[in-house]
Amino acid sequence: MERLITTLFADNTTVYQDKNNSFHDLMNILQAWCEASGAKFNVSKTEIVPVGMEPHCRLVEHIEVPEDIHITANGKPVRALGAYIGNQVEDVAIWLPTLEKIEKNLERWARSRPTIEGKRLIVGLEVQGMPKETEKRIKKLIKDFIWTGRIPTIHKETLRGEIEQGGKKLLDVELQNKAIDLQRLQRYLDMSENRPKWAKVAKTLIHVNTPTSAGKWEYKP
């Protein structure tokens, strides 16, 4: 498999190093390149994200780096090129900022006293695919928003029904998440030249974490 060294998007650069690489060598290379090209890296925004086995991550956490460079702790997600990366990062931790944003947005919408139809449209705008624990919290946010914190007087399945059948086509979060998962699976199974890079990474991770018949773990390229 071709080794991934760096990814660039707009003014963001992500460099991938293994345990045999030197961070200081990387900084020297970047400094030389900047001097030759006239470009400049914003060192104060540099994040070092340790990934892999715990002993390796502990070593990375103790390397000598400039004071303005931050080493990310275990469990803390870092946003890079539209995705969240990190070591021992839980899905719920990644979603906490989004949950807070959804909650604030729904509170703001509620102040305008929207109708039940307006609330249905707002829920559809604010909510997207998520982990199960987040899904549960989103369902509660939706229920509280639709009924303004009161006890529901219409069953949720009725609200989710078709308008022609007396429903409101309220977003079914669980069903939407299943549809999103199916779309991701379809892209993962796409073996054409258009297969996304994340699918190739996912395949490698699955192989790395698949035990052999003898119960041993080994990498299968």
URTA-V231059 format. One record per helix or strand of 3 or more residues. SS is the DSSP state (hx for helix, st for strand). FROM is the first residue (numbers start at 1). TO is the last residue. If there is no record, write none. Layout:
# URTA-V231059
SS/FROM/TO
SS/FROM/TO
This chain:
# URTA-V231059
st/6/9
st/12/15
hx/23/37
hx/43/45
st/47/49
hx/54/61
st/70/72
st/78/80
st/83/85
hx/91/110
hx/116/126
hx/132/146
hx/156/160
hx/163/165
hx/173/188
hx/197/208
